Amino acid sequence: MKNRTYLLLGIFFMVFIGNSNAQSDIEKIKKRVVAELMKLEVDDSRVAKLLETIKEDGTWPGINYEDVSRTGFEHRNHYANMIVLARAYKTKSSKYFKKKKAKETIELALKNWVDNDYFCDNWWHNQIGTTNGLVSLMLIIGDELNKDLVEKAQPIIGRANVDAPGARPGGDRIKISGIQAKNMLFLGDDETFNKVVRIIEGEIKFSEWVGAKYGYGFRHIPTGFSNREMGGRGIQYDNSFHHRVDGVNNTLSYGLGYADAFVEWAVYTSGTQFSFSEEKLEPLIDYFLDGICKTAVFGKYPDAGAKNRSISREGTLHVYSAKTAEKLLLTSDYRKDEIQEIVDIRNKGILPTTSHATYYWHSEHFTFQRPDFFTSVRLYSTRTHNMEQPYNSEGLFNHHRGDGTNHISRTGDEYYDIAPVFDYQKIPGTTVLQKPELPAPNEIQKLGITDFVGAATDGKYGTAAFDFRSPHDPLITRKAWFFFDEEYVCLGAGISCKTNLPVVTTLNQCLLRDDVTISSESKKWVISKGEKEFEKVDWVFQDGIGYVFPKPTSVNIKNSASKGSWWLINKQTDSPKDEVELDVFKLWLNHGESPSEEMYEYIVVPATSIEKLEQNTSKSNVEVLLNTPEIQAVKHSGLKMCQAVFYKAGEVQIIDNLKLSCQTPGIVILQAQASDGMKITVSDPNRELGKMLLSLSIKIEKQGDNFTAVWNEKEKVSEITIDLPKGNYAGKSVTIEL
């Protein structure tokens, strides 16, 4: 009997200790969450105005309480005001600390909300925006508010739960779960809190491409609230991010919020029984460094080329905060030095040490970085759509922003807030039919038409290719980009269009920061402001970037003011309606009306000077070997490298005694190594092949885990067979050394 009593007491003691520890950890996490909410400085002058202007019914002037449309819902300013007042009430340094009037004003405003239960036509506000605002209010001051008001707020906050319609896999599920977790902290429900935190942790996983089984096609794929499966949403196997099932790259939008939300909870739960496992933290860190930071300019600025409808929001290209990186340092030692560098880049402005060439084969997005410049190429195929839908009337002119877009950055702010004055038919890198006006916004998103879209990269150098057929216009061309250390080459071939309108290829359109200097027939001069065509141009220079033409070329340049407005591209009620005027630099090639089999060749030197351009180094190092609709190839003598795109089987004569043949479509990079070695990188943009078959007119005999090289004495060539990735890694590059 005694033993049984002791056993029961022991069990009771263990349960009691366990519950006590859980409650202790819950309080610790709650304090961390509240401390984060209280970090913003209190502006007493703003608080004074809010106290003075609130009306008897609990509303504030200047907020349209009638408009609950997708483009409106200024009610978000109402709950933001309540949070401002709550912070002041809880901040000792504020003159409104513990002031009765501040608390009464909060209760008056909260009563207005719970009595009216403002509900927006855009579900996001109802399940994320409003709920996050109200739960933040509760965590700051809820324990001191009228209990009846707090109880009435709970059903509204409760719309954020893991079973809510909007809690689909991907970016929104983790945000909604985070809001529910905060509410459980407020309510002291440790059991549900643990359940929700484990759901957040479980969201760190790779998502299989939605068309993996039998392709994308035009089949109906349930989206929205009806599809609770992953459906391609979330982190991709290439470390890009898809928010929806359309294959659009959302790494720097929803993918950023996804990482922020996960890191937030990793820090909140660190050192408690609710903490995340290293098994989940490591892939999150990989995604942050290899996905987010390599998609961004120097890991610091948003790349305009990776933006979707948010490009139409004022300030969307502002520099990133270091907060997420700093928080990651608190959670794990994994890749710590790389994370610290991102912190220093963002906080101290140091130059990056990372050079990379990265291709996101599930998103058709290529990025390339050196310490002094960053550039990207945005593509799309039958596997992805070209652009995000203009949801909520944002990004209304984005029709061509995926058509081989090639933005160039030295500083990271070359395109800052240029969107309202932008010419959306002259996007950097694109070849576009110049129409009197763009189609309607509901015509923006289109599924790609071609399979041959992709890139090859060894991690440092890379080639991107686009068999482009416009889904908007009767226009075709084949475009390729070849990236080296100090320059990259842009080729276009087979440019053809049936419409009697001009077709142009735009080299760049950015903010005008400098005089524009051009060189023609061995003479250079600074051009006057305006818009003009120049003939026989050898190079153009503006803001530290050179545009070099292997052959004298006719170019069009605009270096003058452009006008527009945010309201034209974004119909949200808070979108500024005043006219905007900015000085813009625009450089393009005119292929004429109804072009047939036209082409272009140019070299971009992103971090240079007029003196260096005059030395002609880039033109001397680079040779265009072929630029046809079948093969596009470039040789770089300084790097002893050849990069080639084979849209069909063919061959390239690299030097007198070296010929490269490819028996299949694909992309190939050859680089001579020390001691007569050879590095070969290949990829299959079509995602159809199991092997790449090459031949080189030099003797190589070697075998590896994923390749064989056999000398064919009769043909005097080495026949090389390289195994290609399959499944979720189809389209990824393979590098071998011979």
N, C-alpha and C positions, 0 to 999 in steps of 0.2 A: 504493500500500500504506500509506504514511504517512497519507494523508488518511483512509483507511478506519479506521486505528487511532485517529486523533484523533476520528473520528465515534463510534466505539464507546466510547471513553473519555468523550466528552461525554455520550452517552446514559446511560452508567453513572453519571456524576457527577450528572446531573439526577435520575435515579431515586433515587440515594442521598440527595440533598438532599430530594427529595419525601418519601421514607420517614422521613428524620430529622425533617422538619417535622411530619409526621403523628404520629410518636412524641412529639415535643415537645408538640404540642397535646393529645394523649391524656393525657400526664402533667399538663399544666396543668388540664385538665378534671377529672381524677381528684382533684387536690388541692382543687379547688373543691367537689366533691361531699363529700369527707371533711371539709372545713372546715365545711360545712353540717351534717353529721351530728354534729360535735363541739360545736355551739353550745350545746346544753343544759348547764346547770350540773350538776356532779356532786354528789350528796348522799352524803357519806361514811357517814352513819349508815345509809342504806338499803343501801349496799354492804356494810357490816359485817354487817347482818342477813342479807343474801343469802349471804355467806360462811359464816356461822354455821349457817344452817338447811338448806343443801343436803344431801340425803341421799346415801348411798353409791352409789345407782343413778343419781344425776344428776338427781333430781326435787326439787321444792320442795313443802313442805307448803302446803295451802290451794288447790292447783290440782287440779281434777278431771281426771285423765288418762284416765278411762274414757269420759266423755261427749264424743262427736264429732258430736253432732246439730247441726242448723241453729240451734238456740237455745242451744247450749252452746259447746264448743271453747274452754275456758279456757286451752288450750295457748298461746294468744297471749301470755299473761303469762310463759310460759317463755322464749320468744325475746326478749321485752322485757327480762327480767332479764339475759340474756346481753349485750345491748347496753349496759345500765347498767354492767355489770362492765367491758366493753370500753372504754367511755368513761373510766372511772376509771383503768384500766390505762394509757391513753394521755394522761392529763391530768397535767401536771407539778404542778399545785397540789393534786392529790389525794394523800392519804397512801398510796393504793394504787397510785401510779404505778410501773409496772414491777415490781410485787410478784408474786413467783412464785405465791403462793396464789391471787391473782385470775385469773391465766392458767390455772392448773390447774383452777380451778372452772369457767371458761368451757369448757375442753376436756371436763370431766366432763359438763357440761350438754349440750354439743353432741353428745357421743357418745351420750347418751340419745336425742337427737332423731334422729340418722341411723340408729341401731339400730332405732328404732321407727317412723320415718317417719310421724308422726301425720297422718292424712288425715281431713278434715272432710266431713260430708254436704253442707255448703255450699261449692260450688266456689270461691267468692271467696277463702276462706282458703287453699286449695291453690295457686291461681294468682296471687294478689295479696298477701294478708296475710302468709302464711308466707314466700313467696319474697322479699318486700321486707324482712322482718325478717332473714332469713339473709344476703341480699346486703349489707345494711347492716353486719352483723357482719363479713363478709369484708373489706369496704372499710376498716373501722376497724382490724382486728387479724388478718385472714386470713393475711397474710404471715408471722406469727409463730406460727401455730397448727400443730398436728400435721398433716403433709401428707396422711396417710391420711384424717383427718377432713375436711379441706378437699375432697379428691377425692370422698368419699362424700356431701358436701353438694351437689355440683354437679348431680347428676340431680334433686334436689329443687328447687334454684334454677332449673334449666332448664325447669321447668314454666311459667315465665313466658317466653313467646316469642311472636313475632308470628303464629305459626301455631297457637297454643294455642286450644282450643275457646272460651275466654272472651274472646279478643282480637277481639271483634266491633267493627264501626265504632261510634264514639261514645265514651263516657266510659271504658270499660274497656280498649279497645285502646291508648289513649295511655298509660294507667297501666302496663299489662303491658309495652308497648314500653320505657317508662322503666326498668322493673326489669331487662329484658334488657340495655339499654344500660349500666346500672351494672355488671352482671355482666361485660360485655365490657371495661369499664374495668379491672375486677379481673383479668381473664384476659389483658389486653393485646392483645386481638383488634381492631385498628383497622379492619380491613375490614368485619367484621360490625357493629362500632360505627357506622360511617358509614352502612351500610345501614339500621340501626334508627333512627338519628337522622333520616334522610331520610323514613322512614315517619312518625315523630312530626310532622315539619314538614308532611307532606302531609295530615295529619288536620284541618288548619285549612281547612275548606271548608263551604259551605252544603249542606244536605241537603233534597232535595225531599220534600214531604209524601207519606206512604205511600199516601194515597188520591187522589193528583193525577189519575190516569188516568180513573178512573170512580167515585170516591167510596170511602168506607170500608165502609159496609154491615156485614154479619155474615160476610163471607167469611173464610176461614182465611188468616191471614198468618203464615208461619213465624217463630217467635221463638226465643229461646234460642240454642243452639249450632248449630242447623241452618241459620240464615240468615246468610250472610256478606256480603250486600249491605247498602247503607246502610239501606234500608227505612225512611226517615224519621228515622233516628237521627243525632244530632249537632246542630250549630248550625242553627237554622231561618233562613229568609229574613227573619224579623222580629227576629232576635237573641235569641230564647229558645232553650231547649235541650231536646231529647228524648233520653232514654236508651234507651227501648224504642220499639216500633212502636204503642203505644197512644195516642199524642198527648198524654200527660200532661206537664205542665210540670215539668221537672227542673232548672231553671236554678240554684236555690239548693241543690241536692244534688249529683247527678252532674255537672252543668254547672259547678259551682264547682271540683270536683276536676279536671275536664277542663282548665279554665283554669289552675289551679295547676300541673298537670303540664307543660303546654306552656310556661308562663312559667319554670318551674324549668329546663327544658332550653334555653330561649332565653338565660337568664343563664349557665348552665354553659358553653355553646358560644360565647358572645359573644367577638368578637375572635380567633377561631380559624378554620381552614379549614372547620370544621363548623358555623359560625354560620348562623342562619336568615335568610332573605331578608326585606327590608322588605315585599315583596308579601304575605308570610304574617303578619308582625307587625301590620300595620295592621288587617286584619279581626279579629285576636285582641283588639286594643285596643278596637275598636268593640264587640265582644261583651262585653268586660269593663265598659266604661262604659255602653253602651246596653242591654245585657242584664242582667248581674249587678247593677250598681250602681243601675239604675233599677227593678229588681225588689225591691231591698232598701230598708229604711227609711233615708233619708238616705244611702244607699250604705254604711251602717255596721252596721245591725242586720238580721238575717233577718226577713222579713215572715212572720208566722204563717200568713197566707193562702196563701203560696206553698210552704209546707212540705207534705210528703206523710206517709209512715209515720214519718219521723224526728221528727215532732212528739211522738212518744211516748218520746223519749230525753231523759233528764235533761240539762239544760244546752244543749239544741239551739238555743236562741235567744240564746246568748251573743254579745257584740259581735264583729265581724270584726276580724282582725288587719290591719295595714297592709302586711304583708310582700309580698303579691302586687303591690300598687300600687307599692311601693318598688322591687321588682325590674323592673317594667315601665319605670320611669324609667331603668334602666341599659341597656335594650335599644333604645330609640328615642326620638326627639324628637316623634313624632306625638301630637297632643292632650296635650302635656306639661302644660299648665296645668291641664287638667281632672283628670289623674291626680294631680297635686300636691295639688289640693283634696281628693281622696279620702284621700290620705295624711294631710293636716292634719285632716280631719273625724275620722278614726279615731285619730290619735295625740294631737291637741291639743284635740279636742272643739269645733272651730269649727262654726258653723251653715252649712249648705249655701247657696250662692248660686243653685243650679239650681232653677228651677221647671219642671215638665214634666207633661204628660198623655200617657201612652204606652200604646198597645194592641198586644199581641202576638197577632196574628190567627191564627197557627198554634197557639197554646196557649190561646186564649180567656181571656187574662189582662190586666187593666187596672190601671195604677198612676197615682197622681196625687200630686204633691208641691209644697209651698210651703216656704219656709225654716223655718216653724214647725209644719208637720204633714205627715203622709204617710198615704195611705189606698189601698186596693186593692179590686178586685172580681174574684172568681174565678168563671168560668163554664165551661160545657161544652156541646157540641152533637153532632150526628150525625158530626162530624169528629173528636171527641176523647172520651176516657173521662173520667169524673168525678174519678177518684182513682187513685192507685197501689194495686196489690194489696198486701195486708198480708203481704208477704214476710217470712219468718223470724219470723212471729208478732209483728210490730210494727204499731202503728197499728190496733188491733182495733176501734175505735169511729169510724172515719173515714167512715162512710156518707154523711153530709150536709155534709162539709167543702168541697164544691165547688158547693153549691146557691145560688150568688149570694152567696158569703161576702164580707163587707165589714168588714175590720179597720181600726182607726183608731189612729194613733200620734202623740203629741206628743214623747215622750221616747225611744221605741224599746223600752222594757221593760214596757209595759202588760200583756203576756201571758206574761212570763217564768216558765217552769216552772208555768204554770197547768194544764197538760194532765192531771195525775192527778186533779184535782178538778173538771174541766170537765163541764158538762152538754152532751153531744154531740147533743142534739136542740134546743139553743138556741144555734146558731152565729151570731155577728154577721152581720147582713144577710140571713139565710135565712128562708124561710117553710117550716115543717116540720110534718107531722102528728105529734102527740105520742103515741107508742106506749108500751105497757107496758114494752117492751124493744126494743133494736135487733135487726135480723136478724143471722144468723151472719156471721162475718168473711168467709166466701167469697162473700157477697152484696154486699160493699162496692163493687167496681169494676163500673161499668155504662157502656155506650155511651150518649151523649146521644140524645134522641128527636126533638129539634127542630132545624131548620136556622137559624131566625132568632135568632142569637146573635152579638153583636158590639159594636163601638163606633165612634164617630167622634171624631177628635181633630185639632186643628190644631197639636199639639205643646205647647200651653199650657192649653187648655180641652178638655173632653171630655164625651161622653155614652156610657153603656154600657147595653145592653138585653139582656133574657133572656126569650125565650118559653119559660117553664119548665113542663115536664111531668115530674114526678118519676118516675124509673125504679124507685123503691122503693115508692111509695104511689099511690093513686088521687087525686092532687092536681095541679091546674093553676093557674097564675097568670102574669101578665105583669109583669115587674119592670124598672124603669129607674132609672138614677142620672144626675144632672145636676151637673157639677162647675164651680164658679166659684172666685174667689180666696179668699174667706173662709168659704165654706160650700158644702155640696152638698145637693141635694134627692133624696130617695128616694121613689119612687112604686110602688105595687102595685095591680093591677086584675084583676078577674075571678077572684078567689081562690075556688076551688070544690073540694070534696072529697066523695066518696060515703060515707066511713066515719064512724061515730058516735064520733069522737074529736076532741079539740080540735086546731085548727090555729093556730099562733102565728107571728108575725114578730118576730124578735129584733133589737133595735137595737144592743145591745152586750152582751158578757159578758167582763169583764176583771178584773184585780186591783183590789180596793177600796183606794183610796189617799187618800180624802178623805170628808168629810161629803157626803151626798146632799141637795141642795136642790131643792125643786120649787116651781112657781108654779101657782096655780089660782084663777081668779076674782079676779085682781089681788092675791092674797095669796101671799107666799112664806114657806117655813119649812124647817128642817132636819128630815128624817124620822128616826125612831128606827130602830135596826137590826132586821132581820127580813125578812119577805116579806109583801107586801100589794098590793092593787089600789087605785089612786087614780083618781078620776073628774074629768072636766073639766080636765085638765092642759094648761097652756100651754107649759111647758118644764120640763126636768129638767137639773140640772148636777152633774157629778162629775169631779174631777181635771182641771179645765181644759177640759172638753168639754161643749158644750151640745147638747141634743136639743130642737128646737123644733117645735111642732105648729101648722100654719096654722089649724086649727080645734080647739077644746077636745076632748081625747081621753082615753079611759080607758086607763091603762097599768098594768102589773104591774112591781114593783120588788123585787129581793132584794138586800140589802146586809148580808150576814152570812157566817159561816163555812161553807165547804163541805169535805167530806171525800172522800178517795179514795186511790188508790195507783198508782204507776207499774206495778206488776205486773198490774193490771187491764187495762191498755192495751198492755202489752209483755211478752211471755213469755220474753225473753232471760234467761239465767241470772244475768246481772249487773244485771238490772233491780231496783231497790230494792223491797222487799216491805213496808216499814213504812207505816203509815197516814200520809197527808199531810193537813194541815188548813190552809186558807188563807182569808182574807177575800176575798169575791168580790162584784163589782157586776154585776147582771144586770137588763136593762131589756127588756121585751117587750110586744107587743100580742096580745091573745087574740081571735081571729076566731070563736071558738065551735066547737061540734061541727057537722059536715057543712055547712060554710059554702057559700053559693052567691052568686057575683058580689060578694064582699066586696072591700074596697079599703083602702089605707092611704096616708097622706101624712105625711112628716116631713122636717125639715131638720136636718142635722148641722153644728154650728159647732165645728170641732175645736180652735181655740186662742182661747179667750175667757174672760170673767169674768162673775160674776153681774151686775155693774154694766152691762156691755155687753149682756147678755141683756135686762135691764130697759129698755134703750133701744130694743129691738125692731128693730134695724137690719136683720137678716137677713130677718125677716118682711116688713118694708117693701120691701126690695129685690126680693124674690122673689114671683112670682105663678104659681100652678099654672093653666095655661090649659086643659088637658084631662088627665084621668086615666081613660081607658076601655080596654077590651081591644083597641080598634082604634088609638088614638092616645094617647100620653103626651107632654105638652109643658109646658115651663116657660119663663117670661120673667124676665130679670134687668134691671131698669130702670137700675141703676147702670152696668152694662157695655154697655147697649143691645144685649142679646143674647137670642136665642131658641134653645132647643134642643128638638128634636122627634123622637120615635120614631114612625114609621108602620109598623105591623104589616101594614097594607094601604093602598092608595091613599086619600087623604083630604085634608082641609084644616084649617088652624088660623088663626083670626083673632088676629093678634098685637097690633095696635092698631087704632083705628078705620079708618084708611086703608091698612092693610097686612095682606094675607092671603097666607099661604103655602099652596100646594097641591103635593102630591107625587103623581105619576101611577103610582108604583110603591112597593112596600115599601122602607123604608130609614131611615137616620138622617140628620138635617139639623141643622146649626148655622149660624145667621145672626148676624152681628154688624155693626152699623152702623159705618162708618169715617168719618174726617174728609172734608170736602168732598163729602158725600152719597154716599160710596162704600159698598160692601157686600162683606164677606168671607163666603164660603159654604164650608162643609166638609160633605162627604157621604161615606157609606159604604154598602155593600150587605152586611148581615149574612148574607143567604142565599147569597152568592157565586155568583149566577146571572146577573146583569145585565151587559151591556156598556156601558150608559149609564144615568144617572139623569136623569129628566125632572121638572123643577120649573116652577112658575109663581109670579110675584110680582105683586101688584097695584100696582106702580110701574113707571115707564118706564125700561127699561135696554136699551141696544143696544151690544153689544160682542162681540168674538170673540177667542179665544186658541187656543193650541196644542191644548188639550183641552176646550174648551167653546165654546158659542155662546149668545148672549142676543139674542132677537129680540122686538120689540114687536108684539103682536097688537092692532091698533087696534079691531077688532070686539069682542073680549072684554075689552079694557082690561087686559091682563096682559102681562108679559114672560115669554116661554117660554124656559126655560134648559135646555140639554142639556149634560150633563157626562160625559165619557168616564171609565170606571172601569178600575182595574187588572185584569189577567187573570193566569192561571197562578199562579205562586208568590206573587203580590202581590194576588190576589183577596181582598177583605175589608179591605184597607188603605184608609185615608182619602185623599181628594183635597180640596185646598183651592184655591179660585180667588178672585180679587179683581176686583170689578166697579166 
